[in-house]
């Protein structure tokens, strides 16, 4: 299993890139969102990958974070959802958007992705709603996993250029403060006895209302949402 590639971006196409890893080129398919965020041709790049193996096909799919890779794995576990549809959903919503939509049961947001019909969107939300809390919590706990070797340590030096300029290493970004805050809020609500699904829905709604909220703010907002009405 190929779980991560670190090398130089050799070329890019509309739906994939070629990454040169010490002289071996790997074609990696990515979402539109991921492709837009990648560095320029010739620059260092690192992606987490998922290998699809079938009788007549072997394809690599690339993701900038472990959370996005995990959502791809879960999305493709749903009946009728292949890799292409999964990338369309992740490209349209991003991993945080997928977490929020599924936790809230917002199948209309999932349906907004290209190629996703209403029945498929409803099935995704129904099948994965209980998985959303775990993925949301994962967003705040993968910092150490992101701290791999520097790209300068593993990428072969490029041929000298007339005016060489060292490219800044393009390490995968660590989890954002928002992801860590959501994970902390989920943990706190679980400690208070709330179920994973209801806690995830409340945190997702609170984070949607205030994307810049810290952990304490999210906890207070989620508790207000969870309080008995009436």
N, C-alpha and C positions, 0 to 999 in steps of 0.2 A: 504494500500500500504506500502510495506517495502522499504524504500528509502536508508537505510544505516545500516550496521552491524558492531559492534565493539566487539571483543571477542578474543578468543584464537584459533589458528589454530590446529585443532584436528588431521586431516590427509589430505593427498593430493592424488589425482588420476590423470590419464593422462589429463582429461578435467575438473575436478572440485575439490573443497576442501570442507571440513566440518569445519565450524566455530562454536565453542561452546560459546554461549552467556548466561552466568549465568545458565548453566545446560541444555539449549535448543540448540540442534545441527541443524544448517542450512546448507544444501548442496547448494553450489554456483558454477555455471559454469562460467569459465573465458577463455579469450584468452590465447594462448601460451605465449605471451609477458607478460601478467599480472601474469600468474602462475610462470614464471621464476623470476619475481621481488618480489614475496611474501617472507616473512620470513620463518624460519624453523618451523617444527612441535613443538607445545608447546609454541610458542612465540605469543605476541600480534599482532593483525591484524585488519585493518579497511578497508572496501570496500563500495563504493556506489553501490546500487543494483537496478535492474529493475525486476519486477515480471511479468512473462508471465503466463496468465491464459487462459486455454482452457477447453472444456468440459471434456476432458480426461487427462489433464495435468496441473501441476503447477510447474514452475521452476524459480529459482532465477539466475540472471546473475550479475556478479560483475565487478566493474571498479575502478581503483585507483584514478580517477578524475571525476569531474562533466562534463568536456568537453568530455571525452571519453564516458561517459554515454549518453550525448546528441547526439553524433554521432551514437551510437547504436540505439537510438530511431528513428533518422532520416533514417538510413540505412534500418531498418526493416519496415519503412513506404513505401518503394519502392516495387512495385509489383514484386514478385518472390524472394525477399530477406528475408530469415528467420533469426532467431537468430544465427544459426550455421554459415551461410554465413557471417553475420555481424561480428561475432567474428573472423572468418578467415581473413577478411579484416583488422580489427583493429589489429590483431596479426601480420599481415604481414607489415603494414604500420605505426601503431601507430596513435594516434589522430592528431598529427601535419602533418604526411604524408598524411592522409586522407584529411585534410583541403587543403593541397597544391595540391594534385592530382585533387580534385574536382574543386577548384578555377581555376586551369589551364586547365580544361577539359581533363586531362590526363587519359583517360579511360584505356590505356595500363597498367598504374601503378596499377589500381584497379584490372584489369584482372590477375595480377600476384598472387593474393591471391588464395589459394587452393579452387577449386569448383566454381570459378567465370568464366563464359564464356564471350565472347566478347559482346554479345547482352545485358547481364545483366550489364556488366561494363558500356556500353554506356548509358543504361537506368538510372543507378545510377548517372552518371555525369550530364545527361540532367535534371533529376528530382531535384537534390540537388544543382545545381550550384548556384542558387539564395540564398540558405540557408548557404553557406560557409562563407560569410562575418560575419553573426551574430554569428556563432560558433567560428570563429577566434577571434572576438572581445570579446567573452565570456571568452576566455582563459586569458585575462588580468584583468578580473573583479571579479574572484571568490575567491580571497584571503581570504576575511572575511568568506565566507561560509566554507572554509577549517579549520578555527580555532575552532574546536569543543573541547569537553572536552578531557583531557589526557586519554590515554588508562589505565593508572594506577588508574584513578578515577572510571572506569566503569567495569574493568575486575576483576573477583574474584581471589584472590591470589591462586597460584598453591600450591600443597602439598609440604612441605619442602623437599629439595633434600640434599644429602650429602654435596655438595659444591655449595650452592645457589649463583646464579649470576643474578642480576636483568637485565632483557632484556630491551634494549632501545626501548621506544615506537615507534611503526611503524605507525606514522600518515601519511595520504595521503600527497604526496608532493604538495606544493603550485605551482601555475603556474610558469613555467620557465621564465627567463629573455627574451628568444626568443618569448614566447607567449605574454608577456606583451608588448614587442617592436612591434610585429605585430599588436596587438590591438590598440596601440597608433598611429601607422602609418595609419591604416584603418580610425580611427577617424579623423586624420588630413586631409586625402584625401577627406573624406566625407564633411568636413568643407570647402574644396576648391571647392566643387561642383561636384566631380566625383561620378559616380554611384557605388552602392555597388559591383556589379559583376566585373566591370573593375578594381576597386580599389583592390578588393580581389585578382584578378589574378595578378596584378602588384606586390602587396606585397608578394604574394606567390612565384613569380619568383625571386624577389629580395632576399627573405629569403633563397631560394634554392641555389642561387649563393653565398651567404655569410651568413651561419647559425649563425655566431657570431655577426652580425651587430646589432647595437643599434637602437633605434627608429629614431633618426635623420638620420642615414645612410640609413635606410630602406625608409624613406620618400624621400630622394634625389634620391636613385636608382629607386624607383617606379615612381617618376615624370619623370625621364629620359625615362623610358619605356613607359610612357603614352604620352610623347611629340609627336606631329605630325611628321610623318616621311616624309622625302623629303626636 
